[in-house]
Amino acid sequence: MKDISKIRQQYNKGQLGSNDLKVNPFDQFKSWLNEAVQSQCLEPTAMTLSTVSADGRPSSRIVLLKEVNDSSFNFFTNYNSQKGLNMNSNAYVALNFFWPELERQVRIEGRVEKLSASESDSYFKSRPRESQLGAWASSQSEIVHDDEELEVLYKTVEKKFEGQNVIRPSYWGGYAVHPTAIEFWQGRANRMHDRFSYKKCDESWLITRLAP
Ligand SMILES: Cc1cc2nc3c(=O)[nH]c(=O)nc-3n(C[C@H](O)[C@H](O)[C@H](O)COP(=O)(O)O)c2cc1C
């Protein structure tokens, strides 16, 4: 294998100064997400979600951002999955976006709450039928006993819902992450990156520049 300690990237695609920043971090985020989509970043909505278990152990995985509004970042998953159980016992989570094509990172910290049943229903309805069936067939994060098990389960639910709309399973739905801190990072030459932190103070956001 190549000596990975020699892998080194110079970042020079952009810069972020205090005059470039929007007052509200949601506006700043939407502007960067929009640029990530326009620049054809491979998975612009993919974000790392970190949760902490009841006994204080962190774990991370990628999920897809499905909505950002003026107060939360929303995603969908199985409520009984490992992450779902973690969030039941500890509502504090972190999100991380990395857009390598733009040399940008966004870090988000906050509290999650479940979306309402009607919000989850409405997103579930918009998914392709195959994904809806997949939500019924997969007990996410549980052990699968052999290579055929999932295929068999999928066929069973396909049959069960034949000729009918697939309704949302009660154990599947959305979460909204309400942030208390959001940080924007733009890679710069010589590791002199730009970092700006927004911290929620009552109803406004305190912006500070951080050393890279
Ligand atoms: C690009 C990508 C997108 C993903 N999107 C989702 C998603 O939106 N929701 C989800 O539950 N899992 C998603 N996954 C799968 C999760 O990363 C993870 O494997 C799964 O949710 C089980 O995690 P857990 O056992 O920690 O709960 C995605 C994985 C990748 C690589």
Ligand as a Chemical Component Dictionary entry (heavy atoms), coordinates in Angstrom:
data_LIG
# 
_chem_comp.id                   LIG 
_chem_comp.type                 NON-POLYMER 
_chem_comp.pdbx_formal_charge   0 
_chem_comp.three_letter_code    LIG 
# 
loop_
_chem_comp_atom.comp_id 
_chem_comp_atom.atom_id 
_chem_comp_atom.alt_atom_id 
_chem_comp_atom.type_symbol 
_chem_comp_atom.charge 
_chem_comp_atom.model_Cartn_x 
_chem_comp_atom.model_Cartn_y 
_chem_comp_atom.model_Cartn_z 
_chem_comp_atom.pdbx_ordinal 
LIG C1  C1  C 0 -24.605 7.570 1.290  1  
LIG C2  C2  C 0 -25.371 6.899 2.394  2  
LIG C3  C3  C 0 -26.645 7.359 2.716  3  
LIG C4  C4  C 0 -27.365 6.774 3.758  4  
LIG N1  N1  N 0 -28.576 7.302 4.104  5  
LIG C5  C5  C 0 -29.259 6.779 5.152  6  
LIG C6  C6  C 0 -30.462 7.413 5.623  7  
LIG O1  O1  O 0 -30.902 8.473 5.127  8  
LIG N2  N2  N 0 -31.115 6.827 6.660  9  
LIG C7  C7  C 0 -30.644 5.690 7.267  10 
LIG O2  O2  O 0 -31.298 5.207 8.189  11 
LIG N3  N3  N 0 -29.487 5.108 6.874  12 
LIG C8  C8  C 0 -28.780 5.634 5.843  13 
LIG N4  N4  N 0 -27.594 5.057 5.453  14 
LIG C9  C9  C 0 -27.118 3.845 6.164  15 
LIG C10 C10 C 0 -26.460 4.249 7.494  16 
LIG O3  O3  O 0 -25.176 4.784 7.250  17 
LIG C11 C11 C 0 -26.349 3.080 8.487  18 
LIG O4  O4  O 0 -25.664 1.998 7.898  19 
LIG C12 C12 C 0 -27.720 2.580 8.947  20 
LIG O5  O5  O 0 -28.614 3.655 9.145  21 
LIG C13 C13 C 0 -27.610 1.780 10.250 22 
LIG O6  O6  O 0 -27.011 2.587 11.237 23 
LIG P1  P1  P 0 -27.113 2.253 12.794 24 
LIG O7  O7  O 0 -26.996 0.749 12.928 25 
LIG O8  O8  O 0 -25.991 2.976 13.449 26 
LIG O9  O9  O 0 -28.458 2.745 13.281 27 
LIG C14 C14 C 0 -26.824 5.652 4.453  28 
LIG C15 C15 C 0 -25.538 5.208 4.132  29 
LIG C16 C16 C 0 -24.813 5.831 3.141  30 
LIG C17 C17 C 0 -23.413 5.356 2.859  31 
# 
loop_
_chem_comp_bond.comp_id 
_chem_comp_bond.atom_id_1 
_chem_comp_bond.atom_id_2 
_chem_comp_bond.value_order 
_chem_comp_bond.pdbx_ordinal 
LIG C1  C2  SING 1  
LIG C2  C3  SING 2  
LIG C2  C16 DOUB 3  
LIG C3  C4  DOUB 4  
LIG C4  N1  SING 5  
LIG C4  C14 SING 6  
LIG N1  C5  DOUB 7  
LIG C5  C6  SING 8  
LIG C5  C8  SING 9  
LIG C6  O1  DOUB 10 
LIG C6  N2  SING 11 
LIG N2  C7  SING 12 
LIG C7  O2  DOUB 13 
LIG C7  N3  SING 14 
LIG N3  C8  DOUB 15 
LIG C8  N4  SING 16 
LIG N4  C9  SING 17 
LIG N4  C14 SING 18 
LIG C9  C10 SING 19 
LIG C10 O3  SING 20 
LIG C10 C11 SING 21 
LIG C11 O4  SING 22 
LIG C11 C12 SING 23 
LIG C12 O5  SING 24 
LIG C12 C13 SING 25 
LIG C13 O6  SING 26 
LIG O6  P1  SING 27 
LIG P1  O7  DOUB 28 
LIG P1  O8  SING 29 
LIG P1  O9  SING 30 
LIG C14 C15 DOUB 31 
LIG C15 C16 SING 32 
LIG C16 C17 SING 33 
# 
